[in-house]
Amino acid sequence: MKTLLLALACALPSFASDAADRLSFKGVELGSPLARVASDPRHDCRAVNTPIGDTICSLRPREVETIAGAPVASLFYYYDSGVLTGIQITLAAKDFQRVVDALGGKYGPGKLSVEKVKNLNGKEFEDRTYHWQRPDGSVRAQRYAGRVDKSMIRYSDDQAVRRVQARRTAAKDPRKDL
């Protein structure tokens, strides 16, 4: 009996670290079922054909969400075959560092890459992208996402993305695409 208890006690920290390593937003983990978000009346779900899924759920108009206390401009959950493969969050660029600091507190220090980007007027900006890798996927926080006033956070189940892309590539038969 003591051996069993000792084995369980040793295993508990492992389970706890596995849960801490799982990527999630507001308790919605990558790999979770569609029903987790679809049953929430704050979200609207619809069938789509994207590179990473067949269903997208988004926050309904006039619904409010935050990340690290910053208002979320848009929130999308991507599903493939009823399983969550990605989360995309858009927020104001002015809130980017606060969100990155919170993500760093949750997932540890992210890998930083820096590049220069220009707006339409030719003004140069320093774009910062942070990346956290976990066994079940990755999180990417990009300071400027298409515009210098918007930032984006993406949670991705990297293996699921590769599976969906491979399945779709295999399904395309060039002889039938005439």
Secondary structure by P-SEA (a helix, b strand, c coil): caaaaaaaaaaaaaaaaaaaacccccccccccccccccccccbbbbbbbcccccccccccccbbbbcccccccbbbbbbccccccbbbbbccccaaaaaaaaaaaaccccbbbbbbbbccccbbbbbbbbbbbccccbbbbbcccccccbbbbbbbaaaaaaaaaaaaaaaccccccc
